[in-house]
C-alpha cells in the first residue's frame, strides 16, 4: 500500500516541481529587479543624485556669470570707474575718514 502512495505522490511532485522552480526564479529576479545594484531603488538614488548635481550646477553657473560680469567691467578696454573704485576700496581698504563703506557681500 505504501508503494501505491509513493507512485501517486511522485507524479504530483513531477508536475509541480518545474512550476515551483520557475516561481522561485521569478521571485529571485523580481527581488533583484527591485533591490539589486541596478534595480529600481538604485535608479531612484541615481535620479536624486542627478537632481542634486543639476541644482549645484545651476548655482555655480550663476556665480560664474556674476564673476564674468564683474571681470567684464574691469577689462582695460571697457573699464568702469565706479567698479574700479569699488574694488580698490574693498580689496585695499582705501577710504576717506568721512566716508562710510558698506560691504554688501
N, CA, C and O atoms as CSV, one atom per row, in Angstrom:
chain,resi,resn,atom,element,x,y,z
A,1,UNK,N,N,0.809,-1.190,0.000
A,1,UNK,CA,C,0.000,0.000,0.000
A,1,UNK,C,C,0.863,1.269,0.000
A,1,UNK,O,O,0.528,2.238,-0.681
A,2,UNK,N,N,1.914,1.274,0.717
A,2,UNK,CA,C,2.792,2.433,0.708
A,2,UNK,C,C,3.418,2.613,-0.677
A,2,UNK,O,O,3.787,3.721,-1.066
A,3,UNK,N,N,3.529,1.514,-1.403
A,3,UNK,CA,C,4.067,1.580,-2.740
A,3,UNK,C,C,3.158,2.394,-3.654
A,3,UNK,O,O,3.636,3.155,-4.495
A,4,UNK,N,N,1.847,2.233,-3.487
A,4,UNK,CA,C,0.892,2.994,-4.290
A,4,UNK,C,C,0.928,4.479,-3.954
A,4,UNK,O,O,0.842,5.319,-4.850
A,5,UNK,N,N,1.053,4.806,-2.688
A,5,UNK,CA,C,1.122,6.214,-2.294
A,5,UNK,C,C,2.344,6.881,-2.914
A,5,UNK,O,O,2.251,8.011,-3.393
A,6,UNK,N,N,3.451,6.222,-2.912
A,6,UNK,CA,C,4.662,6.785,-3.497
A,6,UNK,C,C,4.452,7.025,-4.979
A,6,UNK,O,O,4.925,8.026,-5.517
A,7,UNK,N,N,3.761,6.139,-5.634
A,7,UNK,CA,C,3.537,6.327,-7.058
A,7,UNK,C,C,2.552,7.459,-7.329
A,7,UNK,O,O,2.603,8.073,-8.394
A,8,UNK,N,N,1.659,7.744,-6.390
A,8,UNK,CA,C,0.723,8.865,-6.554
A,8,UNK,C,C,1.423,10.190,-6.261
A,8,UNK,O,O,1.155,11.195,-6.919
A,9,UNK,N,N,2.311,10.192,-5.282
A,9,UNK,CA,C,2.998,11.421,-4.890
A,9,UNK,C,C,4.024,11.826,-5.942
A,9,UNK,O,O,4.160,13.016,-6.227
A,10,UNK,N,N,4.718,10.914,-6.504
A,10,UNK,CA,C,5.759,11.233,-7.477
A,10,UNK,C,C,5.221,11.965,-8.707
A,10,UNK,O,O,5.834,12.948,-9.123
A,11,UNK,N,N,4.128,11.544,-9.301
A,11,UNK,CA,C,3.622,12.320,-10.439
A,11,UNK,C,C,3.210,13.743,-10.041
A,11,UNK,O,O,3.400,14.685,-10.810
A,12,UNK,N,N,2.645,13.895,-8.833
A,12,UNK,CA,C,2.289,15.249,-8.392
A,12,UNK,C,C,3.548,16.100,-8.219
A,12,UNK,O,O,3.581,17.266,-8.610
A,13,UNK,N,N,4.576,15.499,-7.631
A,13,UNK,CA,C,5.822,16.219,-7.431
A,13,UNK,C,C,6.452,16.553,-8.769
A,13,UNK,O,O,6.964,17.657,-8.952
A,14,UNK,N,N,6.425,15.645,-9.679
A,14,UNK,CA,C,6.960,15.898,-11.021
A,14,UNK,C,C,6.164,16.986,-11.734
A,14,UNK,O,O,6.712,17.756,-12.523
A,15,UNK,N,N,4.893,17.038,-11.454
A,15,UNK,CA,C,4.044,18.049,-12.083
A,15,UNK,C,C,4.305,19.444,-11.502
A,15,UNK,O,O,4.341,20.420,-12.252
A,16,UNK,N,N,4.486,19.555,-10.184
A,16,UNK,CA,C,4.635,20.860,-9.534
A,16,UNK,C,C,6.084,21.325,-9.408
A,16,UNK,O,O,6.321,22.509,-9.170
A,17,UNK,N,N,7.052,20.437,-9.559
A,17,UNK,CA,C,8.462,20.815,-9.395
A,17,UNK,C,C,8.887,21.894,-10.402
A,17,UNK,O,O,9.480,22.890,-9.986
A,18,UNK,N,N,8.616,21.745,-11.688
A,18,UNK,CA,C,9.019,22.813,-12.622
A,18,UNK,C,C,8.317,24.148,-12.316
A,18,UNK,O,O,8.908,25.218,-12.463
A,19,UNK,N,N,7.067,24.068,-11.896
A,19,UNK,CA,C,6.342,25.285,-11.550
A,19,UNK,C,C,6.958,25.957,-10.335
A,19,UNK,O,O,7.097,27.180,-10.298
A,20,UNK,N,N,7.328,25.156,-9.340
A,20,UNK,CA,C,7.950,25.716,-8.143
A,20,UNK,C,C,9.325,26.300,-8.462
A,20,UNK,O,O,9.679,27.362,-7.949
A,21,UNK,N,N,10.087,25.629,-9.286
A,21,UNK,CA,C,11.410,26.141,-9.660
A,21,UNK,C,C,11.274,27.443,-10.446
A,21,UNK,O,O,12.005,28.400,-10.187
A,22,UNK,N,N,10.362,27.488,-11.389
A,22,UNK,CA,C,10.150,28.718,-12.166
A,22,UNK,C,C,9.638,29.851,-11.270
A,22,UNK,O,O,10.016,31.009,-11.450
A,23,UNK,N,N,8.786,29.517,-10.315
A,23,UNK,CA,C,8.307,30.526,-9.368
A,23,UNK,C,C,9.438,31.076,-8.515
A,23,UNK,O,O,9.499,32.276,-8.250
A,24,UNK,N,N,10.338,30.189,-8.083
A,24,UNK,CA,C,11.490,30.636,-7.291
A,24,UNK,C,C,12.391,31.547,-8.120
A,24,UNK,O,O,12.857,32.575,-7.629
A,25,UNK,N,N,12.639,31.171,-9.386
A,25,UNK,CA,C,13.426,32.040,-10.262
A,25,UNK,C,C,12.730,33.384,-10.471
A,25,UNK,O,O,13.377,34.431,-10.460
A,26,UNK,N,N,11.442,33.351,-10.658
A,26,UNK,CA,C,10.683,34.593,-10.835
A,26,UNK,C,C,10.784,35.496,-9.623
A,26,UNK,O,O,10.979,36.704,-9.764
A,27,UNK,N,N,10.655,34.926,-8.426
A,27,UNK,CA,C,10.794,35.717,-7.207
A,27,UNK,C,C,12.198,36.274,-7.053
A,27,UNK,O,O,12.379,37.420,-6.641
A,28,UNK,N,N,13.192,35.456,-7.387
A,28,UNK,CA,C,14.570,35.908,-7.293
A,28,UNK,C,C,14.806,37.098,-8.212
A,28,UNK,O,O,15.377,38.101,-7.784
A,29,UNK,N,N,14.381,37.004,-9.459
A,29,UNK,CA,C,14.596,38.090,-10.413
A,29,UNK,C,C,13.765,39.325,-10.057
A,29,UNK,O,O,14.216,40.452,-10.264
A,30,UNK,N,N,12.572,39.126,-9.531
A,30,UNK,CA,C,11.757,40.267,-9.113
A,30,UNK,C,C,12.424,40.999,-7.944
A,30,UNK,O,O,12.451,42.230,-7.916
A,31,UNK,N,N,12.959,40.249,-6.986
A,31,UNK,CA,C,13.667,40.853,-5.860
A,31,UNK,C,C,14.896,41.606,-6.354
A,31,UNK,O,O,15.152,42.733,-5.931
A,32,UNK,N,N,15.656,40.979,-7.252
A,32,UNK,CA,C,16.860,41.601,-7.790
A,32,UNK,C,C,16.510,42.850,-8.607
A,32,UNK,O,O,17.249,43.834,-8.595
A,33,UNK,N,N,15.389,42.802,-9.309
A,33,UNK,CA,C,14.963,43.947,-10.110
A,33,UNK,C,C,14.626,45.141,-9.218
A,33,UNK,O,O,14.825,46.285,-9.627
A,34,UNK,N,N,14.127,44.900,-8.028
A,34,UNK,CA,C,13.794,45.987,-7.113
A,34,UNK,C,C,14.980,46.439,-6.276
A,34,UNK,O,O,15.250,47.635,-6.167
A,35,UNK,N,N,15.693,45.478,-5.681
A,35,UNK,CA,C,16.700,45.808,-4.677
A,35,UNK,C,C,18.135,45.602,-5.130
A,35,UNK,O,O,19.051,45.856,-4.347
A,36,UNK,N,N,18.368,45.164,-6.328
A,36,UNK,CA,C,19.719,44.905,-6.815
A,36,UNK,C,C,20.486,46.196,-7.102
A,36,UNK,O,O,19.915,47.284,-7.028
A,37,UNK,N,N,21.767,46.083,-7.427
A,37,UNK,CA,C,22.582,47.274,-7.674
A,37,UNK,C,C,22.140,48.070,-8.903
A,37,UNK,O,O,22.469,49.251,-9.018
A,38,UNK,N,N,21.418,47.461,-9.801
A,38,UNK,CA,C,20.890,48.162,-10.966
A,38,UNK,C,C,19.366,48.147,-10.971
A,38,UNK,O,O,18.746,48.308,-12.022
A,39,UNK,N,N,18.769,47.956,-9.816
A,39,UNK,CA,C,17.323,47.839,-9.708
A,39,UNK,C,C,16.628,49.190,-9.598
A,39,UNK,O,O,17.221,50.252,-9.792
A,40,UNK,N,N,15.356,49.097,-9.282
A,40,UNK,CA,C,14.509,50.285,-9.222
A,40,UNK,C,C,14.958,51.265,-8.142
A,40,UNK,O,O,14.994,52.472,-8.384
A,41,UNK,N,N,15.297,50.771,-6.964
A,41,UNK,CA,C,15.728,51.664,-5.886
A,41,UNK,C,C,17.055,52.321,-6.209
A,41,UNK,O,O,17.267,53.483,-5.862
A,42,UNK,N,N,17.958,51.596,-6.870
A,42,UNK,CA,C,19.223,52.193,-7.298
A,42,UNK,C,C,18.961,53.294,-8.327
A,42,UNK,O,O,19.640,54.321,-8.323
A,43,UNK,N,N,17.997,53.086,-9.194
A,43,UNK,CA,C,17.627,54.108,-10.174
A,43,UNK,C,C,17.090,55.355,-9.478
A,43,UNK,O,O,17.405,56.474,-9.884
A,44,UNK,N,N,16.295,55.178,-8.452
A,44,UNK,CA,C,15.770,56.325,-7.704
A,44,UNK,C,C,16.901,57.105,-7.037
A,44,UNK,O,O,16.899,58.335,-7.059
A,45,UNK,N,N,17.864,56.400,-6.445
A,45,UNK,CA,C,19.007,57.073,-5.829
A,45,UNK,C,C,19.819,57.836,-6.877
A,45,UNK,O,O,20.273,58.952,-6.623
A,46,UNK,N,N,19.997,57.242,-8.035
A,46,UNK,CA,C,20.743,57.884,-9.103
A,46,UNK,C,C,20.033,59.141,-9.601
A,46,UNK,O,O,20.677,60.159,-9.857
A,47,UNK,N,N,18.720,59.072,-9.738
A,47,UNK,CA,C,17.963,60.252,-10.163
A,47,UNK,C,C,18.033,61.365,-9.126
A,47,UNK,O,O,18.076,62.542,-9.484
A,48,UNK,N,N,18.046,61.002,-7.839
A,48,UNK,CA,C,18.171,62.007,-6.778
A,48,UNK,C,C,19.547,62.683,-6.852
A,48,UNK,O,O,19.657,63.901,-6.706
A,49,UNK,N,N,20.585,61.888,-7.079
A,49,UNK,CA,C,21.927,62.462,-7.221
A,49,UNK,C,C,22.001,63.364,-8.441
A,49,UNK,O,O,22.678,64.392,-8.410
A,50,UNK,N,N,21.315,62.994,-9.513
A,50,UNK,CA,C,21.314,63.802,-10.724
A,50,UNK,C,C,20.632,65.139,-10.468
A,50,UNK,O,O,21.117,66.178,-10.916
A,51,UNK,N,N,19.516,65.123,-9.755
A,51,UNK,CA,C,18.821,66.376,-9.444
A,51,UNK,C,C,19.689,67.275,-8.577
A,51,UNK,O,O,19.726,68.486,-8.791
A,52,UNK,N,N,20.391,66.702,-7.597
A,52,UNK,CA,C,21.279,67.476,-6.739
A,52,UNK,C,C,22.416,68.070,-7.554
A,52,UNK,O,O,22.779,69.231,-7.362
A,53,UNK,N,N,22.979,67.286,-8.459
A,53,UNK,CA,C,24.076,67.776,-9.300
A,53,UNK,C,C,23.598,68.900,-10.219
A,53,UNK,O,O,24.320,69.875,-10.428
A,54,UNK,N,N,22.395,68.773,-10.767
A,54,UNK,CA,C,21.859,69.845,-11.622
A,54,UNK,C,C,21.653,71.127,-10.829
A,54,UNK,O,O,21.936,72.221,-11.317
A,55,UNK,N,N,21.157,70.986,-9.602
A,55,UNK,CA,C,20.949,72.154,-8.747
A,55,UNK,C,C,22.287,72.823,-8.425
A,55,UNK,O,O,22.406,74.046,-8.499
A,56,UNK,N,N,23.283,72.026,-8.069
A,56,UNK,CA,C,24.612,72.577,-7.790
A,56,UNK,C,C,25.195,73.253,-9.023
A,56,UNK,O,O,25.828,74.304,-8.922
A,57,UNK,N,N,24.979,72.647,-10.188
A,57,UNK,CA,C,25.465,73.228,-11.433
A,57,UNK,C,C,24.824,74.593,-11.692
A,57,UNK,O,O,25.509,75.535,-12.090
A,58,UNK,N,N,23.519,74.701,-11.467
A,58,UNK,CA,C,22.843,75.981,-11.674
A,58,UNK,C,C,23.382,77.055,-10.729
A,58,UNK,O,O,23.552,78.205,-11.132
A,59,UNK,N,N,23.653,76.684,-9.464
A,59,UNK,CA,C,24.224,77.639,-8.524
A,59,UNK,C,C,25.603,78.101,-8.975
A,59,UNK,O,O,25.901,79.295,-8.957
A,60,UNK,N,N,26.440,77.154,-9.381
A,60,UNK,CA,C,27.778,77.508,-9.842
A,60,UNK,C,C,27.749,78.321,-11.126
A,60,UNK,O,O,28.573,79.213,-11.324
A,61,UNK,N,N,26.807,78.011,-11.986
A,61,UNK,CA,C,26.670,78.765,-13.234
A,61,UNK,C,C,26.293,80.218,-12.942
A,61,UNK,O,O,26.809,81.134,-13.582
A,62,UNK,N,N,25.399,80.428,-11.984
A,62,UNK,CA,C,25.027,81.788,-11.594
A,62,UNK,C,C,26.196,82.550,-10.992
A,62,UNK,O,O,26.392,83.731,-11.281
A,63,UNK,N,N,26.976,81.868,-10.148
A,63,UNK,CA,C,28.148,82.517,-9.571
A,63,UNK,C,C,29.167,82.872,-10.645
A,63,UNK,O,O,29.776,83.941,-10.608
A,64,UNK,N,N,29.345,81.975,-11.591
A,64,UNK,CA,C,30.299,82.247,-12.666
A,64,UNK,C,C,29.834,83.422,-13.531
A,64,UNK,O,O,30.647,84.259,-13.922
A,65,UNK,N,N,28.552,83.488,-13.827
A,65,UNK,CA,C,28.040,84.603,-14.628
A,65,UNK,C,C,28.224,85.927,-13.897
A,65,UNK,O,O,28.535,86.945,-14.516
A,66,UNK,N,N,28.029,85.912,-12.575
A,66,UNK,CA,C,28.246,87.134,-11.796
A,66,UNK,C,C,29.717,87.542,-11.830
A,66,UNK,O,O,30.030,88.723,-11.978
A,67,UNK,N,N,30.610,86.582,-11.696
A,67,UNK,CA,C,32.041,86.895,-11.773
A,67,UNK,C,C,32.437,87.368,-13.172
A,67,UNK,O,O,33.240,88.290,-13.314
A,68,UNK,N,N,31.877,86.739,-14.198
A,68,UNK,CA,C,32.159,87.183,-15.565
A,68,UNK,C,C,31.708,88.621,-15.786
A,68,UNK,O,O,32.392,89.394,-16.456
A,69,UNK,N,N,30.562,88.978,-15.226
A,69,UNK,CA,C,30.082,90.366,-15.364
A,69,UNK,C,C,31.036,91.324,-14.661
A,69,UNK,O,O,31.314,92.402,-15.185
A,70,UNK,N,N,31.544,90.955,-13.481
A,70,UNK,CA,C,32.498,91.808,-12.778
A,70,UNK,C,C,33.804,91.934,-13.556
A,70,UNK,O,O,34.379,93.020,-13.630
A,71,UNK,N,N,34.273,90.841,-14.132
A,71,UNK,CA,C,35.514,90.869,-14.915
A,71,UNK,C,C,35.335,91.708,-16.162
A,71,UNK,O,O,36.237,92.452,-16.548
A,72,UNK,N,N,34.180,91.595,-16.794
A,72,UNK,CA,C,33.909,92.387,-17.988
A,72,UNK,C,C,33.998,93.879,-17.689
A,72,UNK,O,O,34.472,94.653,-18.520
A,73,UNK,N,N,33.544,94.281,-16.508
A,73,UNK,CA,C,33.596,95.695,-16.137
A,73,UNK,C,C,35.014,96.154,-15.794
A,73,UNK,O,O,35.291,97.354,-15.801
A,74,UNK,N,N,35.908,95.219,-15.495
A,74,UNK,CA,C,37.276,95.579,-15.123
A,74,UNK,C,C,38.273,95.462,-16.284
A,74,UNK,O,O,39.457,95.731,-16.081
A,75,UNK,N,N,37.856,95.085,-17.454
A,75,UNK,CA,C,38.764,94.973,-18.602
A,75,UNK,C,C,39.265,96.356,-19.008
A,75,UNK,O,O,38.528,97.338,-18.923
A,76,UNK,N,N,40.517,96.429,-19.449
A,76,UNK,CA,C,41.094,97.742,-19.783
A,76,UNK,C,C,40.363,98.481,-20.899
A,76,UNK,O,O,40.273,99.708,-20.858
A,77,UNK,N,N,39.841,97.770,-21.890
A,77,UNK,CA,C,39.150,98.448,-22.987
A,77,UNK,C,C,37.735,98.889,-22.619
A,77,UNK,O,O,37.111,99.654,-23.355
A,78,UNK,N,N,37.230,98.410,-21.485
A,78,UNK,CA,C,35.876,98.758,-21.066
A,78,UNK,C,C,35.867,98.976,-19.555
A,78,UNK,O,O,35.034,98.405,-18.851
A,79,UNK,N,N,36.774,99.786,-19.062
A,79,UNK,CA,C,36.925,99.971,-17.624
A,79,UNK,C,C,35.817,100.863,-17.073
A,79,UNK,O,O,35.605,101.978,-17.551
A,80,UNK,N,N,35.132,100.370,-16.088
A,80,UNK,CA,C,34.098,101.143,-15.401
A,80,UNK,C,C,34.745,101.750,-14.149
A,80,UNK,O,O,35.195,101.021,-13.265
A,81,UNK,N,N,34.788,103.081,-14.077
A,81,UNK,CA,C,35.476,103.765,-12.979
A,81,UNK,C,C,34.830,103.434,-11.625
A,81,UNK,O,O,35.533,103.262,-10.629
A,82,UNK,N,N,33.537,103.348,-11.590
A,82,UNK,CA,C,32.868,103.026,-10.325
A,82,UNK,C,C,33.246,101.622,-9.841
A,82,UNK,O,O,33.444,101.397,-8.647
A,83,UNK,N,N,33.343,100.689,-10.785
A,83,UNK,CA,C,33.717,99.326,-10.414
A,83,UNK,C,C,35.164,99.283,-9.923
A,83,UNK,O,O,35.473,98.604,-8.944
A,84,UNK,N,N,36.047,100.011,-10.605
A,84,UNK,CA,C,37.453,100.054,-10.178
A,84,UNK,C,C,37.561,100.690,-8.795
A,84,UNK,O,O,38.324,100.219,-7.951
A,85,UNK,N,N,36.803,101.756,-8.563
A,85,UNK,CA,C,36.820,102.422,-7.257
A,85,UNK,C,C,36.291,101.474,-6.172
A,85,UNK,O,O,36.862,101.390,-5.085
A,86,UNK,N,N,35.221,100.778,-6.468
A,86,UNK,CA,C,34.639,99.843,-5.505
A,86,UNK,C,C,35.614,98.718,-5.159
A,86,UNK,O,O,35.781,98.376,-3.988
A,87,UNK,N,N,36.256,98.146,-6.178
A,87,UNK,CA,C,37.208,97.065,-5.952
A,87,UNK,C,C,38.426,97.550,-5.164
A,87,UNK,O,O,38.919,96.847,-4.282
A,88,UNK,N,N,38.910,98.758,-5.486
A,88,UNK,CA,C,40.057,99.306,-4.776
A,88,UNK,C,C,39.731,99.506,-3.307
A,88,UNK,O,O,40.529,99.152,-2.439
A,89,UNK,N,N,38.593,100.059,-3.028
A,89,UNK,CA,C,38.207,100.295,-1.635
A,89,UNK,C,C,37.975,98.981,-0.881
A,89,UNK,O,O,38.326,98.858,0.293
A,90,UNK,N,N,37.391,98.018,-1.558
A,90,UNK,CA,C,37.095,96.750,-0.880
A,90,UNK,C,C,38.356,95.942,-0.624
A,90,UNK,O,O,38.561,95.442,0.482
A,91,UNK,N,N,39.204,95.809,-1.642
A,91,UNK,CA,C,40.375,94.949,-1.511
A,91,UNK,C,C,41.485,95.610,-0.699
A,91,UNK,O,O,42.066,94.979,0.184
A,92,UNK,N,N,41.780,96.873,-0.991
A,92,UNK,CA,C,42.894,97.541,-0.335
A,92,UNK,C,C,42.491,98.278,0.936
A,92,UNK,O,O,43.340,98.664,1.740
A,93,UNK,N,N,41.208,98.464,1.103
A,93,UNK,CA,C,40.747,99.133,2.312
A,93,UNK,C,C,40.907,100.646,2.257
A,93,UNK,O,O,40.960,101.294,3.302
A,94,UNK,N,N,40.986,101.220,1.064
A,94,UNK,CA,C,41.109,102.681,0.937
A,94,UNK,C,C,39.752,103.330,1.145
A,94,UNK,O,O,38.764,102.981,0.498
A,95,UNK,N,N,39.733,104.263,2.045
A,95,UNK,CA,C,38.523,105.048,2.276
A,95,UNK,C,C,38.928,106.320,3.017
A,95,UNK,O,O,39.869,106.316,3.811
A,96,UNK,N,N,38.223,107.381,2.754
A,96,UNK,CA,C,38.477,108.629,3.460
A,96,UNK,C,C,37.878,108.522,4.861
A,96,UNK,O,O,37.042,107.658,5.124
A,97,UNK,N,N,38.308,109.398,5.747
A,97,UNK,CA,C,37.816,109.340,7.122
A,97,UNK,C,C,36.337,109.705,7.229
A,97,UNK,O,O,35.646,109.227,8.130
A,98,UNK,N,N,35.851,110.535,6.331
A,98,UNK,CA,C,34.456,110.957,6.393
A,98,UNK,C,C,33.533,110.052,5.552
A,98,UNK,O,O,32.342,110.343,5.439
A,99,UNK,N,N,34.055,108.963,4.961
A,99,UNK,CA,C,33.248,108.070,4.143
A,99,UNK,C,C,32.800,106.855,4.967
A,99,UNK,O,O,33.481,106.410,5.890
A,100,UNK,N,N,31.652,106.355,4.598
A,100,UNK,CA,C,31.134,105.122,5.205
A,100,UNK,C,C,31.116,104.057,4.113
A,100,UNK,O,O,30.488,104.239,3.070
A,101,UNK,N,N,31.797,102.961,4.355
A,101,UNK,CA,C,31.863,101.879,3.368
A,101,UNK,C,C,30.944,100.755,3.844
A,101,UNK,O,O,31.088,100.245,4.955
A,102,UNK,N,N,30.012,100.386,2.994
A,102,UNK,CA,C,29.085,99.297,3.288
A,102,UNK,C,C,29.419,98.141,2.372
A,102,UNK,O,O,29.304,98.257,1.152
A,103,UNK,N,N,29.831,97.031,2.948
A,103,UNK,CA,C,30.150,95.840,2.162
A,103,UNK,C,C,28.889,94.993,2.066
A,103,UNK,O,O,28.394,94.490,3.074
A,104,UNK,N,N,28.372,94.838,0.857
A,104,UNK,CA,C,27.105,94.120,0.671
A,104,UNK,C,C,27.297,92.648,0.376
A,104,UNK,O,O,26.306,91.957,0.142
A,105,UNK,N,N,28.502,92.133,0.373
A,105,UNK,CA,C,28.722,90.713,0.072
A,105,UNK,C,C,29.016,89.930,1.267
A,105,UNK,O,O,29.224,88.720,1.176
